Amino acid sequence: MFQGLAAADREHYFVLNGQSVQFLRKRYNKITRWVIADLLKRSAYRYPDKPALIFGDLTYTYRQLEEECNRFANALLDLGLQRYDRVAILAHNTAHHVITWLGTAKAGGVYLAVNYLLRGKEISYCINHSESKIFIVEDALYDLVKDVLGELPGVKTLIWSTQGAGRPAPENFLLFDEWYRKYPADEPDLDLYIEDPVQMTYTSGTETLPKGVILNNQALMSQYMGAIVDGEYTPEDVNLNALPIYHCAQRDVFLTPCFWLGATNVLLLQADPLKIMEAVEKYRATMFFAPPTVWIGLLRHPGFAKYDLSSIRKGYYGASIMPVEVLKELLQRLPTCERFYNYYGQTELSPYHTILKPAYQLTKPGSAGQGGLNMETRLLDDAGNFIREPGVPGEICGRGPHAMLMYFKDPEKTEAAFAYGWFHSGDIGVLDEDNFITVVDRKKDMVKTGGENVPTREVEEVIYLDPRVSEVAVVGLPHEKWVEAVTAIVVPKAGQEIKPEELEALARQHLAPFKVPKGFIFLDELPKTPSGKILKRDLRQQFADFYGKA
């Protein structure tokens, strides 16, 4: 049976009733396939006239959105798109962006959304490293790339999206709407498989150069299923998408699972607090996701009490743990939203890994919960041994169908990430007696001061006990005596004045002496990624000389 097959290929060959599995898979693929390209089609079958996507003055029913994505896919194929070719887009949250994502999946390509906080060379790095063939640019973001367009040798086609600012297209760009709408609305006749790569996302690069994460249909579909079940989404939900959909959290934990389920997605161009509250009231949104920094921004907005936000029944957060005092304030000031969920994960896990459900928000405050529906979760030490004892720190690791295929062009980092057969998150956590995980810190955020390790998260929770504090980030800064000094960078609430000695006294009440910050810095705001992660790297660089030359 294996005659003529290389040893490495034998494990991939199997005969069932005289026919190879590969043959059977190809023959019956259209009957059994489970891919992202089919999500809209299935919802259009159930809810053809239901609003699927609302963006500004545009409303697409499920039937209409399915047809638009089919047109886009046929347009890509006419450009010569081959299986797994990358289609890159630089855009805010727009209908064009959604059509690009789902239409690329229908064409058998790999979608790549570029972080619009990057500039020039940073963007060209992603386009060139990914070997993207097609690049879609939103007019409002053109200035970010105009100086490097001549440095993209692999890009064969440039496409101009006008849903941001309405600017005229430069030379050599196809106009998005004029280009794709002339193509038929029938679904492309392609064989697509669950193993096919379908999405590429570059890590946020808060610590190092971004890595290109390749995800396939299986990883994303498994993650969508888990999000729907664990997050308790329903077809009746109206999901408000305000965070950038170039980021996997908004796109893959909320937007796309809601399309699969048949819920309505409202899309905001950007995460402006006033626009968010207006949209909740106008569309009676029932579910809303934001990182803690955005939830805090809503609470502090002077118009918070002026809008009817009572339709929100389910609140979600991620990117970092919600400060306990902030969660209590949310429950008090938004009483109709009785259910809050904390998603924890990484881009490499599609992205959600664990979830803390509403029943445990106050009984296990600060916890990231347990592994999601389709995921296993463990703490490992540096030698790959399981840590089972409560309170003993270890690296949070996971495995399951959510896991990425690879880091593109980086086999060494891929192998390192999957050491001992588990994906390594780079986060340090501890277990409690019920096997719930609490994220203690990023490995690189742990401050080693005077030979002692200080979890910055623990210090931040204490600083948040002062009701005048809006936000805080704790970092280690170079110090002649301590090597690294625990330092709190604080944003006071509007109109509040805080003295360093007051926060120091508070810290001394709750922390061991070596964990008490050696210094306090006060800012009007903290630097963040669009997903709401605080850029501690930037803070460490900005204040590297705070204690003088170490």
Buried (B, 14 or more C-beta within 10 A) or exposed (E): EEEEEEEEEEEEEEEEEEEEEEEBBEEEBEEEBEBBBBBBBBBBEEBEEBBBBBBEEEBBBBBBBBBBBBBBBBBBBEBEBEEEBBBBBBBBBBBBBBBBBBBBBBBBBBBBBBBBBBEBEBBBBBBBBBBBBBBBBBBBBBEBBEEBBEBBEBBBBBBBBBBBEEEEBEEEBBBBEEBBEEBEBEBBEBEBBBEBBBBBBBBBBBBEEBBBBBBBBBBBBBBBBBBBBBBBBEEEBBBBBBBBBBBBBBBBBBBBBBBBBBBBBBBBBEBBBEBBBBBBBEBBBBBBBBBBBBBBBBBBBEEBEEBEBEBBBBBBBBBBBBBBBBBBBBBEEBEEBEBBBBBBBBBBBBBBBBBBBBEBBEEBBBBBBBBBBBBEBBBBEEEBEEBEEEEEBBBBBBBBBBBBBBBBEBEEEBEEBBBEEBBBBBBBBBBEEEBBBBBBBBEEBBBEBEEEBBBBBBBBBBBBBBEEBBBBBBBBBBBEEBBBBBBBBBBBBEEEEBEBEEBBEBBEEBBEEBBBBBBBBBBEEBBBBBBBBBBBBBBBEBBEEBBEEB
